């Protein structure tokens, strides 16, 4: 298999608050039993064959490393099974931290990820190669604590003579301002004048907030993780205001420590640090978008006639971002986003409390050979198949209503057969 992974798999050193046994998955969820909603897109001009698996039920990868969430490996295996059944030959994983779990599974049971049929465009290896080719010897890492602590980038870059600078961490404090997962509460932000609708904050107030966050959590958790996971962070839908300024502060700290390039080692980071280079602390600093590294590799494979896939069992944002960087038609990616948004609306209207990880599991297929996929799609036992592009499409609302009805029956009844 190309792109051999790094064998080392360091676990988080802090004792977990909750211990999950190997292979655990969230209660009531078996990724192999979840039936996907399939969207087949037949564009008029783009002849590449692309398959993407999106499963919002996948446990948080960083929390899993800390022992605070179940292992995402069953979902990773399920994604690769789907890609294999649908004929993918080269695949990427749309999450930096998931590569820790990919490496671990390749060490323990590589056959479960179909290594003889699917070549993986490994995000960490590919990024290290790109840095080495540039001649840069010192880089900074902007990534989740899970990615930083497992030393995914540090190990691979060190082997190529590249030093990786990270932000210092401090033990999790005991504070009334932190929730159960160690994230800062909304009230903490509001007392510094953060606009609750937009996440905006004045310059003077931001300086006070940033200093308070670093004092409370340290730079890694207080700046990077709050920018990504915070109540006014990127995952909460804020790509400006506090989220952007916290990440910019973290970037400035790394450059001041000697970094000449920054690894944007989480899918969300490029949303707030945009472009290929950026003036930071008086330097022209290269921004290395790890998602783009994989997307470029998949595009090259597609030009060679390979069927390419995106795996990982992840939610919509990371996968949509990679599809867009591969040049997939915006109409198709907007359609995927609408499906997820509509599921959220309908579940909430039905009085079901949800998170962004509880909407429809979806398989997206772009192909010019729709008929050749029909039999393979049926092997997935899908909830519903929808086609877009060159065919009349039923309304998103109607499709999602059907998918949701079946999804929630499956969730509540376990393995009971659901009539379509």
C-alpha positions as CSV (number, residue, x, y, z in Angstrom):
1,X,0.0,0.0,0.0
2,X,1.3,3.5,-0.9
3,X,1.9,6.2,1.7
4,X,2.9,4.1,4.7
5,X,1.7,5.5,7.9
6,X,3.7,6.2,11.0
7,X,3.8,3.3,13.4
8,X,3.9,5.3,16.6
9,X,0.6,5.8,18.3
10,X,0.9,7.8,21.4
11,X,-2.1,8.2,23.6
12,X,-3.1,11.2,25.6
13,X,-1.1,11.3,28.9
14,X,-3.9,12.6,31.1
15,X,-6.1,10.0,32.9
16,X,-9.4,9.8,31.1
17,X,-12.5,11.0,32.9
18,X,-14.5,8.1,31.4
19,X,-12.9,4.9,30.2
20,X,-14.3,3.4,27.0
21,X,-13.5,-0.2,26.1
22,X,-11.9,-0.8,22.7
23,X,-14.4,-0.9,19.9
24,X,-17.2,0.9,21.9
25,X,-19.6,2.9,19.9
26,X,-22.3,5.3,21.1
27,X,-25.3,3.6,22.7
28,X,-27.9,2.6,20.2
29,X,-25.7,3.2,17.2
30,X,-24.1,0.5,15.1
31,X,-22.5,2.1,12.0
32,X,-22.8,-1.2,10.1
33,X,-26.6,-1.2,10.7
34,X,-27.2,2.4,9.8
35,X,-28.6,2.6,6.3
36,X,-27.4,5.6,4.3
37,X,-29.2,8.2,2.3
38,X,-27.6,8.1,-1.2
39,X,-27.3,11.0,-3.5
40,X,-26.1,10.3,-7.1
41,X,-24.9,13.4,-9.0
42,X,-24.5,13.3,-12.8
43,X,-22.8,16.5,-13.9
44,X,-22.8,17.4,-17.6
45,X,-19.1,18.1,-17.9
46,X,-17.2,16.7,-14.9
47,X,-16.5,13.0,-15.8
48,X,-14.6,12.1,-12.7
49,X,-16.0,9.4,-10.4
50,X,-16.1,10.5,-6.8
51,X,-17.6,8.8,-3.7
52,X,-17.9,10.5,-0.3
53,X,-19.2,8.9,2.9
54,X,-20.6,11.3,5.5
55,X,-21.7,10.0,8.9
56,X,-22.4,12.7,11.5
57,X,-22.8,10.0,14.2
58,X,-19.0,9.5,14.3
59,X,-17.6,10.2,17.8
60,X,-15.4,13.2,18.3
61,X,-11.9,12.0,17.4
62,X,-10.1,14.2,20.0
63,X,-12.5,13.3,22.8
64,X,-11.9,9.6,21.9
65,X,-8.1,10.0,22.2
66,X,-8.7,11.5,25.7
67,X,-10.9,8.6,26.7
68,X,-14.0,10.9,26.8
69,X,-15.8,9.4,23.8
70,X,-16.0,6.0,22.1
71,X,-13.6,4.8,19.5
72,X,-14.4,6.1,16.0
73,X,-12.7,3.0,14.4
74,X,-16.0,1.1,13.7
75,X,-17.2,4.2,11.7
76,X,-13.9,4.4,9.9
77,X,-14.2,0.7,8.9
78,X,-17.8,1.2,7.8
79,X,-16.7,4.1,5.6
80,X,-14.0,2.0,4.0
81,X,-16.4,-0.9,3.5
82,X,-18.8,1.4,1.6
83,X,-16.0,2.9,-0.5
84,X,-14.7,-0.6,-1.3
85,X,-18.2,-1.9,-2.3
86,X,-18.7,1.2,-4.5
87,X,-15.4,0.7,-6.3
88,X,-13.1,3.4,-4.9
89,X,-9.4,2.9,-5.8
90,X,-7.8,6.0,-4.0
91,X,-9.2,7.6,-0.9
92,X,-8.6,10.4,1.5
93,X,-9.7,11.0,5.0
94,X,-11.3,14.4,5.7
95,X,-9.9,14.8,9.2
96,X,-6.4,15.3,10.6
97,X,-7.1,13.6,14.0
98,X,-8.8,10.6,12.3
99,X,-5.4,9.7,10.9
100,X,-4.4,8.7,14.5
101,X,-7.2,6.1,14.4
102,X,-6.4,5.1,10.8
103,X,-2.7,4.5,11.8
104,X,-3.8,2.5,14.8
105,X,-6.2,0.3,12.8
106,X,-3.5,-0.3,10.2
107,X,-1.2,-1.5,12.9
108,X,-3.9,-3.8,14.5
109,X,-6.0,-5.0,11.6
110,X,-5.0,-3.5,8.2
111,X,-7.2,-5.9,6.2
112,X,-10.3,-4.2,7.6
113,X,-9.5,-1.1,5.6
114,X,-9.0,-2.9,2.3
115,X,-5.4,-1.9,1.7
116,X,-5.0,-4.1,-1.4
117,X,-7.9,-2.4,-3.2
118,X,-7.8,1.2,-1.8
119,X,-4.7,3.4,-1.8
120,X,-4.9,6.1,0.9
121,X,-3.7,9.6,0.2
122,X,-2.4,10.0,3.7
123,X,-2.8,13.6,4.9
124,X,0.1,13.6,7.4
125,X,2.6,12.0,5.1
126,X,1.5,14.2,2.2
127,X,1.8,17.3,4.2
128,X,5.3,16.4,5.4
129,X,6.4,15.7,1.8
130,X,5.1,19.1,0.7
131,X,7.0,20.9,3.5
132,X,10.2,19.0,2.7
133,X,9.9,19.9,-1.0
134,X,9.6,23.6,0.0
135,X,12.9,23.5,1.9
136,X,11.3,24.9,5.1
137,X,12.9,23.4,8.2
138,X,10.8,24.9,11.0
139,X,7.0,24.9,11.0
140,X,4.3,25.7,13.6
141,X,1.3,23.4,14.2
142,X,-2.2,24.7,14.5
143,X,-4.3,21.6,15.3
144,X,-6.6,20.0,17.8
145,X,-5.1,18.9,21.1
146,X,-5.7,15.3,20.0
147,X,-3.6,15.8,16.8
148,X,-0.9,17.7,18.7
149,X,-0.6,15.2,21.6
150,X,-0.4,12.1,19.4
151,X,2.6,13.7,17.6
152,X,1.3,12.7,14.2
153,X,3.0,15.6,12.5
154,X,6.0,15.8,14.8
155,X,7.1,12.2,14.1
156,X,6.7,12.3,10.3
157,X,8.3,15.7,10.0
158,X,11.2,14.9,12.2
159,X,12.0,11.9,9.9
160,X,12.4,14.5,7.1
161,X,14.6,16.9,9.1
162,X,11.7,19.3,9.9
163,X,11.1,20.8,13.4
164,X,7.5,21.3,14.5
165,X,6.7,24.0,17.1
166,X,3.6,23.5,19.1
167,X,1.8,25.7,21.7
168,X,2.3,24.9,25.4
169,X,-0.4,23.2,27.4
170,X,-1.4,23.2,31.0
171,X,-3.4,20.7,33.1
172,X,-7.2,21.1,33.0
173,X,-8.2,23.5,35.7
174,X,-11.1,23.2,38.1
175,X,-13.1,26.3,37.3
176,X,-16.7,27.4,37.4
177,X,-16.2,28.9,33.9
178,X,-15.7,25.5,32.3
179,X,-18.3,22.9,31.1
180,X,-18.0,19.1,31.5
181,X,-15.7,18.9,28.5
182,X,-13.4,21.7,29.6
183,X,-14.7,24.3,27.2
184,X,-15.3,27.8,28.4
185,X,-19.0,28.8,29.1
186,X,-21.0,31.3,27.1
187,X,-21.2,33.5,30.2
188,X,-17.4,33.9,30.3
189,X,-17.4,35.3,26.8
190,X,-20.3,37.6,27.3
191,X,-18.7,39.3,30.3
192,X,-16.0,40.5,27.9
193,X,-18.5,42.1,25.6
194,X,-18.7,39.4,22.9
195,X,-21.7,39.9,20.6
196,X,-23.9,36.9,21.2
197,X,-25.3,36.9,17.7
198,X,-22.1,37.4,15.6
199,X,-19.2,36.6,18.0
200,X,-17.7,40.1,17.3
201,X,-15.6,41.8,20.0
202,X,-13.8,45.1,20.3
203,X,-10.0,45.3,20.2
204,X,-9.6,46.3,23.8
205,X,-12.0,43.7,25.1
206,X,-10.4,41.0,22.9
207,X,-7.0,41.6,24.5
208,X,-8.5,41.1,27.9
209,X,-10.4,38.0,26.8
210,X,-7.4,36.4,25.1
211,X,-5.2,37.0,28.2
212,X,-7.9,35.5,30.4
213,X,-8.3,32.4,28.2
214,X,-4.6,31.8,28.2
215,X,-4.4,32.2,32.0
216,X,-7.3,29.8,32.4
217,X,-6.4,27.1,29.8
218,X,-3.0,27.9,28.3
219,X,-2.4,28.8,24.7
220,X,-3.3,25.4,23.0
221,X,-6.6,25.0,24.7
222,X,-7.4,28.7,25.3
223,X,-6.6,29.9,21.8
224,X,-6.7,27.0,19.3
225,X,-9.3,24.7,20.8
226,X,-11.6,27.6,21.8
227,X,-11.3,29.0,18.3
228,X,-12.4,25.6,16.9
229,X,-14.7,24.1,19.6
230,X,-15.7,27.2,21.7
231,X,-19.3,28.4,22.0
232,X,-18.2,31.2,19.6
233,X,-15.9,28.9,17.7
234,X,-15.8,27.7,14.1
235,X,-17.7,24.5,14.7
236,X,-20.5,26.6,16.3
237,X,-20.8,28.5,13.0
238,X,-18.6,31.5,13.8
239,X,-15.8,32.0,11.2
240,X,-15.2,35.7,12.2
241,X,-15.0,37.6,15.4
242,X,-13.6,35.8,18.4
243,X,-12.8,32.5,16.5
244,X,-10.7,34.3,13.8
245,X,-8.9,36.5,16.3
246,X,-8.0,33.6,18.7
247,X,-6.5,31.6,15.8
248,X,-4.6,34.6,14.6
249,X,-3.1,35.1,18.0
250,X,-2.1,31.5,18.1
251,X,-0.5,31.8,14.7
252,X,1.5,34.9,15.8
253,X,2.8,33.0,18.9
254,X,4.1,30.2,16.7
255,X,5.8,32.5,14.2
256,X,7.3,34.5,17.1
257,X,8.8,31.2,18.3
258,X,10.6,30.7,14.9
259,X,8.0,29.1,12.6
260,X,8.4,29.9,8.9
261,X,5.3,28.0,7.8
262,X,2.1,27.0,9.6
263,X,0.5,23.6,9.3
264,X,-3.3,24.2,9.3
265,X,-3.8,20.8,10.9
266,X,-7.5,20.8,11.4
267,X,-10.2,21.2,8.7
268,X,-11.6,24.3,10.4
269,X,-8.4,26.3,10.6
270,X,-8.4,27.4,6.9
271,X,-11.8,29.0,7.4
272,X,-10.2,31.6,9.6
273,X,-6.6,31.7,8.2
274,X,-7.1,32.0,4.5
275,X,-4.7,32.1,1.6
276,X,-1.4,30.4,0.7
277,X,0.7,32.9,2.6
278,X,0.0,35.5,5.3
279,X,2.0,38.4,6.9
280,X,2.4,37.4,10.5
281,X,4.8,39.0,13.1
282,X,6.7,40.7,10.3
283,X,7.2,37.6,8.2
284,X,5.7,36.3,5.0
285,X,4.5,32.9,6.3
286,X,3.4,29.9,4.2
287,X,0.0,28.4,5.2
288,X,-0.1,24.7,4.5
289,X,-3.7,23.6,4.1
290,X,-3.6,19.9,4.8
291,X,-7.0,19.3,3.3
292,X,-5.8,20.8,0.1
293,X,-2.8,18.5,0.1
294,X,-5.2,15.5,0.0
295,X,-7.6,17.1,-2.4
296,X,-4.8,17.7,-4.9
297,X,-3.7,14.0,-4.6
298,X,-7.3,12.9,-5.2
299,X,-7.7,15.2,-8.2
300,X,-4.5,13.8,-9.7
301,X,-5.9,10.2,-9.2
302,X,-9.2,11.2,-10.8
303,X,-7.3,12.6,-13.9
304,X,-5.7,9.2,-14.2
305,X,-9.1,7.6,-14.4
306,X,-9.2,6.3,-10.8
307,X,-12.5,6.2,-8.8
308,X,-11.7,8.4,-5.8
309,X,-13.3,8.5,-2.4
310,X,-13.5,10.4,0.8
311,X,-13.7,8.3,4.0
312,X,-13.7,8.8,7.7
313,X,-17.4,8.6,8.6
314,X,-17.4,12.3,9.3
315,X,-20.1,15.0,9.3
316,X,-20.8,17.4,6.4
317,X,-18.4,20.3,6.9
318,X,-15.1,18.6,6.5
319,X,-16.2,16.5,3.6
320,X,-17.9,19.3,1.8
321,X,-14.8,21.4,2.2
322,X,-12.7,18.7,0.6
323,X,-15.1,18.2,-2.3
324,X,-15.0,21.9,-3.0
325,X,-11.2,21.9,-3.0
326,X,-11.4,19.0,-5.5
327,X,-13.5,21.2,-7.8
328,X,-16.8,19.5,-7.4
329,X,-19.7,21.6,-8.7
330,X,-20.9,24.0,-6.0
331,X,-24.5,23.1,-6.8
332,X,-23.8,19.5,-5.6
333,X,-22.1,20.6,-2.4
334,X,-24.8,23.1,-1.7
335,X,-27.3,20.3,-2.1
336,X,-25.5,18.1,0.4
337,X,-25.5,21.0,2.9
338,X,-29.2,21.7,2.4
339,X,-30.0,18.0,3.2
340,X,-28.2,18.3,6.5
341,X,-29.7,21.7,7.3
342,X,-33.2,20.4,6.5
343,X,-32.7,17.4,8.8
344,X,-31.8,19.7,11.7
345,X,-34.8,21.9,11.1
346,X,-37.2,19.0,10.9
347,X,-35.8,17.2,14.0
348,X,-36.0,20.4,16.0
349,X,-39.5,21.1,14.8
350,X,-40.4,17.6,15.9
351,X,-39.2,18.4,19.4
352,X,-36.1,16.1,19.1
353,X,-33.1,17.6,20.8
354,X,-30.1,17.0,18.5
355,X,-26.5,17.9,17.9
356,X,-24.8,18.4,14.5
357,X,-23.8,14.7,14.7
358,X,-27.3,13.3,14.7
359,X,-28.6,13.9,11.2
360,X,-28.8,11.6,8.2
361,X,-25.9,9.4,7.2
362,X,-25.2,10.2,3.5
363,X,-23.2,8.7,0.6
364,X,-22.6,11.1,-2.2
365,X,-21.6,9.7,-5.6
366,X,-20.6,11.8,-8.6
367,X,-20.6,9.7,-11.8
368,X,-21.5,9.8,-15.5
369,X,-22.3,6.0,-15.4
370,X,-25.3,6.0,-13.1
371,X,-26.6,2.6,-14.2
372,X,-23.3,0.9,-13.4
373,X,-23.7,2.0,-9.8
374,X,-27.3,0.9,-9.2
375,X,-26.5,-2.7,-8.2
376,X,-23.7,-1.7,-5.9
377,X,-25.8,1.0,-4.3
378,X,-28.5,-1.6,-3.5
379,X,-25.9,-3.6,-1.6
380,X,-25.8,-0.7,0.8
381,X,-29.5,-1.3,1.6
382,X,-30.0,2.5,1.4
383,X,-32.9,4.4,3.0
384,X,-33.4,6.3,-0.2
385,X,-31.7,7.1,-3.5
386,X,-31.9,10.5,-5.0
387,X,-30.4,11.6,-8.3
388,X,-29.5,15.2,-9.2
389,X,-28.2,16.7,-12.4
390,X,-29.9,15.8,-15.6
391,X,-32.8,14.3,-13.8
392,X,-35.9,15.6,-12.1
393,X,-35.4,15.8,-8.3
394,X,-38.0,15.5,-5.6
395,X,-38.0,18.3,-3.1
396,X,-35.3,18.1,-0.4
397,X,-38.0,18.4,2.3
398,X,-39.9,15.4,0.9
399,X,-36.7,13.3,0.6
400,X,-35.5,14.2,4.1
401,X,-38.9,13.4,5.6
402,X,-38.8,9.9,4.2
403,X,-35.2,9.4,5.2
404,X,-35.8,10.7,8.7
405,X,-38.8,8.5,9.3
406,X,-36.8,5.4,8.4
407,X,-33.7,6.6,10.2
408,X,-35.5,7.1,13.5
409,X,-37.3,3.8,13.2
410,X,-33.9,2.1,12.7
411,X,-32.4,3.9,15.7
412,X,-35.3,3.1,18.0
413,X,-36.0,-0.4,16.8
414,X,-32.4,-1.6,16.4
415,X,-32.2,-4.2,13.6
416,X,-35.9,-4.3,12.8
417,X,-36.7,-4.2,9.1
418,X,-38.0,-0.9,7.9
419,X,-40.2,-0.8,4.8
420,X,-39.3,1.8,2.2
